[in-house]
Amino acid sequence: MTDMRSSRFVSREHGLTIIELMVSVALSLVVLSALTFVYVSSRGAYRSNEALARVQENGRFAMDWLSREIRSAGFYGCISRGPPPTVIANNFTGFPMGLQAVVGYENGSGWTNPTSITRVAGDVLEISGMYGNAANVLDDNPKAVNANVKVDRCIGLKQDDLVMVANCGRSTIMRITNVPENGGCPPSAGFNTVTDANNNNNANFRLDPPYLVTSRAILFKFGAYAYFIGRNPANRPSLYRTNMDGAAVVTTEEVVENIENMDLLFGEDTDGDGFADSYKTASNVANWQSVVSVRVTLVAVSPDAGATQQRQNYYFGAISGSGSGTALDWQTATDSRLRQVFVSTVAIRNKLP
Protein backbone atom coordinates (compact mmCIF):
# COMPACT_ATOMS: atom_id res chain seq x y z
CA MET A 1 0.00 0.00 0.00
CA THR A 2 1.40 3.39 -1.03
CA ASP A 3 2.27 5.80 1.79
CA MET A 4 0.32 8.96 1.00
CA ARG A 5 2.52 11.11 3.22
CA SER A 6 5.61 10.01 1.29
CA SER A 7 3.86 10.74 -1.97
CA ARG A 8 2.84 14.19 -0.83
CA PHE A 9 6.43 14.87 0.29
CA VAL A 10 7.90 13.79 -3.04
CA SER A 11 5.45 15.88 -4.97
CA ARG A 12 6.72 19.03 -3.27
CA GLU A 13 10.28 18.52 -4.65
CA HIS A 14 11.07 20.57 -7.80
CA GLY A 15 14.08 22.32 -9.54
CA LEU A 16 14.87 26.00 -10.16
CA THR A 17 13.08 27.77 -12.90
CA ILE A 18 15.09 29.61 -15.53
CA ILE A 19 14.03 32.94 -14.02
CA GLU A 20 15.25 31.93 -10.57
CA LEU A 21 18.56 30.72 -12.02
CA MET A 22 19.09 33.97 -13.91
CA VAL A 23 18.33 36.00 -10.80
CA SER A 24 20.80 33.91 -8.79
CA VAL A 25 23.51 34.34 -11.41
CA ALA A 26 22.86 38.09 -11.58
CA LEU A 27 23.09 38.42 -7.80
CA SER A 28 26.29 36.36 -7.78
CA LEU A 29 27.80 38.58 -10.46
CA VAL A 30 26.88 41.69 -8.50
CA VAL A 31 28.48 40.31 -5.34
CA LEU A 32 31.56 39.09 -7.24
CA SER A 33 31.93 42.47 -8.98
CA ALA A 34 31.69 44.27 -5.66
CA LEU A 35 34.34 42.00 -4.13
CA THR A 36 36.58 42.44 -7.17
CA PHE A 37 36.19 46.21 -7.01
CA VAL A 38 37.03 46.23 -3.30
CA TYR A 39 40.08 44.00 -3.89
CA VAL A 40 41.37 46.06 -6.81
CA SER A 41 40.80 49.32 -4.94
CA SER A 42 42.48 47.99 -1.81
CA ARG A 43 45.41 46.65 -3.80
CA GLY A 44 45.77 49.94 -5.66
CA ALA A 45 45.61 51.91 -2.42
CA TYR A 46 48.19 49.58 -0.86
CA ARG A 47 50.57 49.99 -3.81
CA SER A 48 50.13 53.77 -3.76
CA ASN A 49 50.70 53.98 0.00
CA GLU A 50 53.72 51.70 -0.22
CA ALA A 51 55.14 53.75 -3.09
CA LEU A 52 54.52 56.99 -1.16
CA ALA A 53 56.26 55.57 1.91
CA ARG A 54 59.30 54.56 -0.16
CA VAL A 55 59.42 57.94 -1.89
CA GLN A 56 59.22 59.85 1.39
CA GLU A 57 61.80 57.60 3.03
CA ASN A 58 64.32 58.03 0.22
CA GLY A 59 63.66 61.75 -0.21
CA ARG A 60 63.99 62.54 3.49
CA PHE A 61 67.12 60.43 3.86
CA ALA A 62 68.79 62.09 0.87
CA MET A 63 67.84 65.58 2.07
CA ASP A 64 69.03 64.86 5.61
CA TRP A 65 72.35 63.53 4.29
CA LEU A 66 72.97 66.54 2.05
CA SER A 67 71.89 68.97 4.78
CA ARG A 68 74.41 67.57 7.25
CA GLU A 69 77.17 67.70 4.63
CA ILE A 70 76.38 71.29 3.63
CA ARG A 71 76.14 72.51 7.23
CA SER A 72 79.63 71.19 8.04
CA ALA A 73 81.26 72.34 4.78
CA GLY A 74 84.40 74.43 5.14
CA PHE A 75 85.10 73.36 8.73
CA TYR A 76 88.82 73.72 9.50
CA GLY A 77 88.69 73.68 13.29
CA CYS A 78 89.21 76.98 15.06
CA ILE A 79 90.68 78.48 11.88
CA SER A 80 87.50 78.00 9.84
CA ARG A 81 87.14 81.76 9.36
CA GLY A 82 90.87 82.40 9.13
CA PRO A 83 93.35 82.40 6.23
CA PRO A 84 93.12 79.56 3.66
CA PRO A 85 95.25 76.46 4.23
CA THR A 86 98.71 76.02 2.75
CA VAL A 87 98.62 73.06 0.37
CA ILE A 88 101.73 70.91 0.08
CA ALA A 89 99.96 67.75 -1.14
CA ASN A 90 100.53 66.64 -4.70
CA ASN A 91 97.65 65.53 -6.95
CA PHE A 92 95.42 68.22 -5.59
CA THR A 93 93.50 68.55 -8.83
CA GLY A 94 90.34 67.42 -7.06
CA PHE A 95 89.99 70.92 -5.65
CA PRO A 96 89.24 73.11 -8.67
CA MET A 97 87.06 75.23 -6.39
CA GLY A 98 90.18 76.64 -4.73
CA LEU A 99 89.38 75.32 -1.26
CA GLN A 100 85.91 76.84 -1.19
CA ALA A 101 83.41 75.25 1.18
CA VAL A 102 80.91 74.55 -1.62
CA VAL A 103 80.92 74.87 -5.38
CA GLY A 104 78.11 73.97 -7.77
CA TYR A 105 77.88 73.09 -11.45
CA GLU A 106 74.64 73.98 -13.21
CA ASN A 107 73.36 70.80 -14.87
CA GLY A 108 76.91 69.42 -14.57
CA SER A 109 78.37 72.04 -16.90
CA GLY A 110 82.13 72.34 -16.38
CA TRP A 111 82.34 69.36 -14.03
CA THR A 112 84.67 66.46 -14.87
CA ASN A 113 83.20 63.14 -13.77
CA PRO A 114 86.02 61.01 -12.31
CA THR A 115 83.84 57.89 -12.10
CA SER A 116 82.43 55.29 -14.45
CA ILE A 117 78.91 56.12 -13.21
CA THR A 118 76.91 57.98 -15.83
CA ARG A 119 75.52 61.29 -14.63
CA VAL A 120 71.92 61.41 -15.84
CA ALA A 121 70.38 64.66 -14.62
CA GLY A 122 70.54 67.64 -12.33
CA ASP A 123 73.19 69.87 -10.81
CA VAL A 124 76.47 68.78 -9.21
CA LEU A 125 77.58 69.87 -5.73
CA GLU A 126 81.16 69.77 -4.42
CA ILE A 127 81.85 70.08 -0.68
CA SER A 128 85.19 70.23 1.13
CA GLY A 129 86.28 70.37 4.75
CA MET A 130 87.24 68.35 7.78
CA TYR A 131 85.77 64.88 8.23
CA GLY A 132 85.77 62.55 11.22
CA ASN A 133 87.56 62.97 14.53
CA ALA A 134 90.67 65.00 15.30
CA ALA A 135 93.94 63.85 16.89
CA ASN A 136 96.24 66.07 18.96
CA VAL A 137 99.74 66.75 17.63
CA LEU A 138 102.34 65.55 20.15
CA ASP A 139 105.69 66.40 18.59
CA ASP A 140 106.92 69.48 20.49
CA ASN A 141 110.40 69.32 19.02
CA PRO A 142 111.82 71.80 16.51
CA LYS A 143 112.69 68.75 14.43
CA ALA A 144 109.00 68.59 13.59
CA VAL A 145 109.99 70.34 10.39
CA ASN A 146 110.91 66.89 9.12
CA ALA A 147 108.41 64.63 7.37
CA ASN A 148 106.87 63.11 10.49
CA VAL A 149 104.03 64.29 12.73
CA LYS A 150 103.17 62.43 15.92
CA VAL A 151 99.55 62.24 17.02
CA ASP A 152 98.00 60.84 20.18
CA ARG A 153 95.28 58.55 18.81
CA CYS A 154 93.95 56.53 15.91
CA ILE A 155 91.38 58.30 13.76
CA GLY A 156 91.16 55.83 10.87
CA LEU A 157 94.04 57.22 8.83
CA LYS A 158 95.42 55.25 5.90
CA GLN A 159 98.02 55.70 3.22
CA ASP A 160 97.26 58.32 0.55
CA ASP A 161 94.72 60.13 2.76
CA LEU A 162 94.65 63.89 2.78
CA VAL A 163 95.04 65.38 6.26
CA MET A 164 95.09 68.89 7.65
CA VAL A 165 97.36 70.01 10.47
CA ALA A 166 96.07 73.19 12.08
CA ASN A 167 96.15 75.45 15.08
CA CYS A 168 94.20 78.67 15.51
CA GLY A 169 96.70 80.64 13.44
CA ARG A 170 97.44 78.59 10.33
CA SER A 171 96.83 75.24 8.64
CA THR A 172 98.51 72.90 6.17
CA ILE A 173 97.07 70.18 3.92
CA MET A 174 99.35 67.24 3.16
CA ARG A 175 99.02 63.66 1.90
CA ILE A 176 100.02 60.67 4.03
CA THR A 177 102.74 58.48 2.48
CA ASN A 178 103.13 55.77 5.11
CA VAL A 179 100.66 53.40 6.79
CA PRO A 180 100.25 55.35 10.03
CA GLU A 181 98.05 52.93 11.98
CA ASN A 182 99.70 49.73 10.80
CA GLY A 183 100.96 49.02 14.33
CA GLY A 184 97.48 48.64 15.72
CA CYS A 185 95.26 50.81 17.88
CA PRO A 186 95.74 52.10 20.42
CA PRO A 187 99.42 52.55 19.50
CA SER A 188 101.78 50.71 21.83
CA ALA A 189 104.23 53.62 21.88
CA GLY A 190 101.50 56.04 22.91
CA PHE A 191 101.51 57.83 19.57
CA ASN A 192 101.12 57.33 15.83
CA THR A 193 103.47 58.81 13.28
CA VAL A 194 102.10 60.39 10.11
CA THR A 195 104.66 60.68 7.31
CA ASP A 196 104.32 63.23 4.53
CA ALA A 197 107.41 62.49 2.45
CA ASN A 198 107.96 64.31 -0.82
CA ASN A 199 106.92 61.38 -3.01
CA ASN A 200 103.29 62.44 -2.43
CA ASN A 201 103.87 66.07 -1.54
CA ASN A 202 105.61 68.92 -3.28
CA ALA A 203 109.05 70.37 -2.66
CA ASN A 204 107.74 72.35 0.32
CA PHE A 205 106.64 69.21 2.13
CA ARG A 206 108.42 70.09 5.38
CA LEU A 207 106.23 71.71 8.03
CA ASP A 208 108.20 74.82 8.72
CA PRO A 209 107.65 76.32 11.22
CA PRO A 210 106.59 73.21 13.14
CA TYR A 211 103.19 72.72 14.73
CA LEU A 212 103.82 72.53 18.46
CA VAL A 213 101.91 71.13 21.39
CA THR A 214 101.88 74.57 22.97
CA SER A 215 99.86 75.89 20.02
CA ARG A 216 97.28 73.09 20.53
CA ALA A 217 97.72 71.86 17.00
CA ILE A 218 95.40 69.11 15.76
CA LEU A 219 95.37 66.76 12.77
CA PHE A 220 92.29 65.41 11.03
CA LYS A 221 91.16 63.95 7.73
CA PHE A 222 90.48 66.43 4.97
CA GLY A 223 88.36 65.64 1.97
CA ALA A 224 86.25 66.91 -0.88
CA TYR A 225 83.22 65.09 -2.23
CA ALA A 226 81.01 65.59 -5.26
CA TYR A 227 77.29 64.75 -5.21
CA PHE A 228 75.46 64.01 -8.45
CA ILE A 229 72.56 62.00 -9.87
CA GLY A 230 73.85 58.86 -11.59
CA ARG A 231 72.53 55.63 -13.06
CA ASN A 232 72.98 52.60 -10.79
CA PRO A 233 73.49 48.98 -11.95
CA ALA A 234 69.72 48.38 -11.75
CA ASN A 235 69.29 51.22 -14.30
CA ARG A 236 67.62 53.46 -11.72
CA PRO A 237 68.59 57.06 -10.87
CA SER A 238 70.42 57.46 -7.57
CA LEU A 239 72.24 60.08 -5.52
CA TYR A 240 75.97 59.32 -5.67
CA ARG A 241 78.99 60.61 -3.76
CA THR A 242 82.55 60.44 -5.04
CA ASN A 243 85.80 61.68 -3.51
CA MET A 244 87.44 64.62 -5.24
CA ASP A 245 90.74 64.77 -3.34
CA GLY A 246 92.99 63.72 -6.21
CA ALA A 247 93.80 60.33 -4.67
CA ALA A 248 95.04 57.51 -6.88
CA VAL A 249 91.93 55.46 -6.08
CA VAL A 250 88.60 57.21 -6.64
CA THR A 251 85.95 55.88 -4.28
CA THR A 252 82.33 56.23 -5.30
CA GLU A 253 79.29 55.19 -3.30
CA GLU A 254 75.56 55.17 -3.88
CA VAL A 255 73.98 57.24 -1.12
CA VAL A 256 70.31 56.49 -1.82
CA GLU A 257 68.49 55.10 -4.83
CA ASN A 258 65.52 56.51 -6.75
CA ILE A 259 66.54 60.17 -6.50
CA GLU A 260 65.72 61.38 -9.98
CA ASN A 261 66.84 65.00 -10.05
CA MET A 262 68.64 67.66 -8.00
CA ASP A 263 68.49 71.42 -8.38
CA LEU A 264 70.69 73.82 -6.40
CA LEU A 265 70.44 77.52 -5.62
CA PHE A 266 73.21 79.28 -3.75
CA GLY A 267 72.61 82.07 -1.25
CA GLU A 268 75.21 84.74 -1.94
CA ASP A 269 76.11 87.38 0.64
CA THR A 270 76.96 90.43 -1.45
CA ASP A 271 77.20 93.03 1.33
CA GLY A 272 79.29 91.08 3.87
CA ASP A 273 76.72 90.96 6.68
CA GLY A 274 76.71 87.15 6.80
CA PHE A 275 73.19 86.74 5.36
CA ALA A 276 72.17 85.69 1.85
CA ASP A 277 71.01 88.63 -0.24
CA SER A 278 69.87 86.56 -3.21
CA TYR A 279 69.73 82.95 -4.40
CA LYS A 280 71.38 82.17 -7.69
CA THR A 281 72.12 79.22 -9.92
CA ALA A 282 75.70 77.99 -10.00
CA SER A 283 76.38 79.69 -13.32
CA ASN A 284 75.37 83.07 -11.85
CA VAL A 285 77.40 82.99 -8.61
CA ALA A 286 79.99 85.77 -8.72
CA ASN A 287 82.10 84.70 -5.73
CA TRP A 288 81.93 81.26 -4.15
CA GLN A 289 83.60 82.58 -1.03
CA SER A 290 80.50 84.68 -0.38
CA VAL A 291 78.06 81.75 -0.56
CA VAL A 292 76.54 81.27 2.92
CA SER A 293 73.66 78.85 2.23
CA VAL A 294 72.35 76.34 -0.32
CA ARG A 295 68.76 75.68 -1.33
CA VAL A 296 68.42 72.04 -2.35
CA THR A 297 65.52 70.65 -4.37
CA LEU A 298 65.28 66.89 -4.88
CA VAL A 299 62.84 64.75 -6.83
CA ALA A 300 62.30 61.28 -5.36
CA VAL A 301 60.56 58.63 -7.47
CA SER A 302 58.92 55.31 -6.61
CA PRO A 303 60.90 52.19 -7.55
CA ASP A 304 57.99 50.50 -9.36
CA ALA A 305 55.67 51.68 -12.10
CA GLY A 306 51.91 51.61 -11.61
CA ALA A 307 51.90 53.62 -8.39
CA THR A 308 49.59 56.18 -10.01
CA GLN A 309 46.77 55.70 -12.47
CA GLN A 310 47.77 58.64 -14.64
CA ARG A 311 50.87 60.62 -15.44
CA GLN A 312 51.75 62.95 -12.62
CA ASN A 313 52.28 66.70 -12.87
CA TYR A 314 54.55 68.24 -10.25
CA TYR A 315 56.47 71.42 -9.51
CA PHE A 316 60.24 71.27 -9.69
CA GLY A 317 62.57 74.22 -8.96
CA ALA A 318 64.26 74.22 -12.33
CA ILE A 319 65.55 77.75 -12.74
CA SER A 320 66.00 78.66 -16.39
CA GLY A 321 69.26 80.52 -16.00
CA SER A 322 67.68 83.64 -14.50
CA GLY A 323 69.35 83.27 -11.12
CA SER A 324 66.34 84.89 -9.47
CA GLY A 325 65.43 81.82 -7.44
CA THR A 326 61.70 82.46 -7.90
CA ALA A 327 60.70 80.56 -11.06
CA LEU A 328 59.03 77.17 -10.74
CA ASP A 329 58.37 74.97 -13.75
CA TRP A 330 55.68 72.37 -14.26
CA GLN A 331 57.08 68.93 -14.93
CA THR A 332 55.05 66.07 -16.38
CA ALA A 333 56.06 62.50 -15.64
CA THR A 334 56.49 60.17 -18.59
CA ASP A 335 55.44 57.04 -16.67
CA SER A 336 53.10 55.92 -13.88
CA ARG A 337 55.68 56.17 -11.08
CA LEU A 338 54.93 58.33 -8.05
CA ARG A 339 57.11 61.41 -7.48
CA GLN A 340 57.55 63.90 -4.68
CA VAL A 341 59.59 67.10 -4.51
CA PHE A 342 61.65 67.92 -1.40
CA VAL A 343 63.01 71.42 -0.76
CA SER A 344 65.29 72.63 2.03
CA THR A 345 67.48 75.69 2.57
CA VAL A 346 70.66 74.86 4.50
CA ALA A 347 73.00 77.42 6.08
CA ILE A 348 76.76 76.80 5.97
CA ARG A 349 77.58 77.10 9.65
CA ASN A 350 81.20 78.08 9.14
CA LYS A 351 80.13 81.07 7.06
CA LEU A 352 77.64 82.45 9.56
CA PRO A 353 78.51 85.54 11.63
C-alpha angles and dihedrals in degrees: 000000000000117000105235093199091056090048092050090049093051092048091060092060114098140148132248119283119233090253092054091048092051091049090050092049091047092051091047091051091050092051092044091049091050091050091047091050091049091048094048092045092047092047091048091048090048092051091047093048092046091049091048091050091051092047093050092045094052094041095049093045092050092047092047091050094050092044092055091047094049094046092055096042116127095019110155100162117254090343094061091117095035133088118317118268123267108243118214096156118111122225091039093150090117089079105068088146090073096242094307117157093237136006127179135202117209107234088341093296110160095007120123111215108220093189138075089236112108114235106225108178149345138034127315124232125200120195129184135183145090119331131192129354128336129235125209118244110239105181105104094169125110086232086075085098086082122089097275131087121185119214131186102231148021115265100170097274120168138177116291093021119139113236135181124218111199147161126180092279107046144354139208131203116211138161122243114239102181133054097260100185097038091114093064134255131308090032113242092221092054094250144056123227120223114200122204101180120175095257088082099023133056129259091280092060095129115097100235118197094029125239106245135201089239090063090053092237118187135194126212142158116280123200148159124214134189122213120203142150110259140169114259126211090267088059092248126128114255141173108253134192124202131178116250100188097112094250120159091244116052111209118204127182136183107238099188133342130234097037101139105183143006128200123187133199120184124216107223122199104213099171100046098243093122096250128104112256096187141358117236140177117254092258091057100048109116098192124016090198088067095054108114102168143018128217109210124197119187132183114210119194133197116255095230132052121236096054090122130036094223138025111284126234116206141166117250124181096238105156112204097221095284095115090211094117092217106091119099122188129208113240124196120206117232095211141033096266119124118246135190131186121223122195129185135162112215125194119218100234096205091058096051120105 
